[in-house]
Amino acid sequence: MRDNRPVTSDEIRETYLSFFEQHGHKRLRSGSLVPASFDPSVLLTTAGMHPLKPYFMGLEAPPADRLTSCQKCFRTPDIENVGVTARHLTFFEMLGNFSLGDYFKAGAAEFAWDLSLNGFGFDPKDIWVTVFEGDPALGIGLDEEAVAAWEALGVPRDRIVPCPRSENFWQAGPTGPCGPCSELYLDRGVEYGSPDDLPGGENERFLEYWNLVFMQFDQAPDGTLTPLPNQNIDTGLGLNRMALIQQGVETIFDTDQFVPLIALGRELATGEADDRALRILADHTRGMTFLIADGVVPSNEDRGYVLRRLMRRAIQQGHRIGMEGGFLPRYVDVVMETMGTAYPEIVEERDTILKWVRAEEEGFGRTLESGLKILEEKVAAGSLDAAAVFQLHDTYGFPFALTQEIAAERGLEVDEAGFDALMDEQRARSAGGAGGGKARVGGAADVVRALSETPTEFTGYEHLEEHTTVAGVTERDGVTYVKLASSPFYAAGGGQVSDVGTIACEDGDCEAVVSGVLRAGEDQAVTVELRTGTLKDGERVVARVDPTARHATQCNHTATHLLHAALRKHLGTHVRQAGSAVQPDKLRFDFSHGQRLSPQELQAVEDDVNGWILENHPVRAISTTLDEAKALGAMALFGEKYGDVVRMVSVGDGSFSRELCGGTHVRSTAEIGLFKITSEGSSASNVRRIEAVTGPAAVTLVREHDALLRASADALRTPVDQVPDAIAALQAKVKAAAKAQAAGAAAGVDPAQVAAGAQDVGGAKVLVTAVEGVGGKALLELADKVKGQVGEDAAVVLGSAADGKVGLVALVTPSLVERGVKAGEIVKLAAQITGGGGGGRDTAAQAGGKDPSKLGEALDAARAAITGALGG
């Protein structure tokens, strides 16, 4: 290698991108780790070509025929391997050059050879290549074209190695673009293996550093291959792998991006800092930083679960090697120092990243120790049944994979099937988990393209009626699709539903109702139900959007922008849209936030939105460059893909609301009329959901509420303005009656009989039990009497379900507090299971809950926590 070869990761990245820019490629910024909403085939971006799928599929026109990028990538299957091997990572950077119908195999090989020799300084004698050997099942033979391309560059035939489909046929997922590939390997010398080693085999001698994918086919769900519209090139060169080579180190964790993180781990560890823990912390903290910056928040579903698993795995490893609390933010700062120049978004989102990192470390840290004690007890007993695994997941927040990993380290297997069954039961009880399969990428495009190759021009921003021509008509599975030369109908996207309306022949002999619009990139087709006559290719028609439905939808869409702005103003800039549904009758807005909004926060948000409506701000939409829009502070939605030119919607002067948006909006905020929140709740972990109505729907709701208030006043026989006082008086009477009833129930319970249930645990008396019908102060008084009967060195926990609520009391003698049994921690843990909370002193604490069905489970958790502390 030459002395002036690129060595640092930043230098390698720039060398690659500059080389391809100089050879006619347009440099693209990295896409998000969250794939664009049109692509449901993967949870996270796993390859450099993922953001470019619409170009490869012919859904959108590429900005150039030659492209190059350095793409952020994340691969979940590698999580367990991180720290075990010297090369596996979850988050990594993939350099790539792409050709869309321009050069093909010979051109790709020529570029790779040139950059390998003249950019990275490799000796040509050290480079070997592999090609696809063919596969009868695919109907493809040896890739002779690739062999000829390498031979033309001077690569000897004995250094061109045919490899099977498992090694040299590439696909991004179960469906989508795919094709044979050719890989470049660096021969590191016989000292790393043996003379018989070959590229593509399991050895350390040959190090693969570049993959050239010859994108020729689209794979359908049934595995069949069809040619893509163009022959394309997709290449991938792992930046971190190249850094390992150029820096002359043995592992990726010894390269410049990782050395500061490994050093931080050694600095923070107070115990034995083994390589595996240090590598897991370095990799996972990089991954979590970039995932949160791209809009992912920790949750128990989909990509949020991936993030949570990553964070909790890092937290567990940090605790294992003796790191004190608050270590994850230290890692985030180092990631920003090493990567922030190349990826400024992680610096821009620093406050949001730190908010979620701190919350997860603090939250999981509180239950980690208790959960680990239970896990260690089960492991020591040589058994880890499904119920215990489920308890660790449901009560202590242990991801199944983490429990499985810890158990495997101790030689135990986990009952995954039993755990899955318990999870299914829980989902059924909570009616959670939406069903449905994933749509195939490009499915809509198949229908639209079959109608006509010429894209439909969308005119619906300008007007709602269009005199146009039918470009194609087809029927599939009983649905009639019509493609128009120009269309005023908005196709569902960005959360906004499709327009509805009619299509009528200009000569009056046909009419059809438009029930939906199918989007295929920038193209579309409408679904229709014919009322009279027939629609034919070339027919002149009048397309009309339903103005009432469109205007109501526009009101709700602009209102979501105002709602987003108000939430960020009152809750913080960590708030990001996490989904929406904009319909004519209502709006739904999901956003990242970790707790329920208080009544005061909801009122402030609603007041701000209505204030902006009354101020009659103009709403303007303009087309501009993505860089200019970001410079103006425009909000981009995670999961949406943007080109170089974007549509930016600003309200007023844009100081409080400016977003990238392709939807339709009102001309001024006063058109919205009124905004009224109807509900606020949880959509997923760390994601809240607000539903609201606007305009006439909001007025109708207010009138209904007025009618209910008047009816309540009549029933209470009191003026409307005194309804709250009358209800409070009734509640006081009910409470007094319940208190008297509870006191009576407590009087009927024999403290000595309850105390007789105490058990010996580690030399102490432990009583954890439920009593019937005793609540409030009476439960505390009963617990005190029971404790007196149990004696010294005692821990007493009583639980009761009364009036649909849960009551919990814990009393602990000082001698047991010294042994780690603390009343406040015990009732808090138990109350969380019943959907409540509480606490108190180490010796006496009280809590409440909302779910009486979970009382038994809560008491089991309390008993386990006490037993764990006492070492019983």
Secondary structure, 3 states (H helix, E strand, C coil): CCCCCCCCHHHHHHHHHHHHHHCCCEEECCCCCCCCCCCCCCCCCCCCCHHHHHHHCCCCCCCCCEEEEEEEEECHHHCCCCCCCCCCCCEEEEEEEEEECCCCHHHHHHHHHHHHHHHCCCCHHHEEEEEECCECCCCECCCHHHHHHHHHCCCCHHHEEEECHHHHEEECCCCEEEEEEEEEEEECCHHHCCCCCCCCCCCCCEEEEEEEEEEEEEECCCCCEEEEEEEEEEEEEEHHHHHHHHHCCCCHHHCCCCHHHHHHHHHHCCCCCCHHHHHHHHHHHHHHHHHHHCCCCCCCCHHHHHHHHHHHHHHHHHHHCCCCCCCHHHHHHHHHHHHCCCCCHHHHCHHHHHHHHHHHHHHHHHHHHHHHHHHHHHHHCCCCCHHHHHHHHHHHCCCHHHHHHHHHHCCCCCCHHHHHHHHHHHHHHHCCCCCCCCCCCCHHHHHHHHHCCCCCEECCCCCCEEEEEEEEEEEECCEEEEEECEECCCCCECCECCCCEEEEECCCCCEEEEEEEEEECCEEEEEEEEEECCCCCCCEEEEEECHHHHHHHHHHHHHHHHHHHHHHHHHCCCCCEEEEEECCCCEEEEEECCCCCCHHHHHHHHHHHHHHHHCCCEEEEEEEEHHHHHHCCCECCCCCCCCCEEEEEEECCCCCEEEECCCCCCCEHHHHCCEEEEEEEEEECCEEEEEEEEHHHHHHHHHHHHHHHHHHHHHHCCCHHHHHHHHHHHHHHHHHHHHHHHHHHHHCCCHHHHHCCCEEECCEEEEEEECCCCCHHHHHHHHHHHHHHHCCCEEEEEEEEECCEEEEEEEECHHHHCCCCCHHHHHHHHHHHCCCEEEECCCEEEEEECCHHHHHHHHHHHHHHHHHHHCC
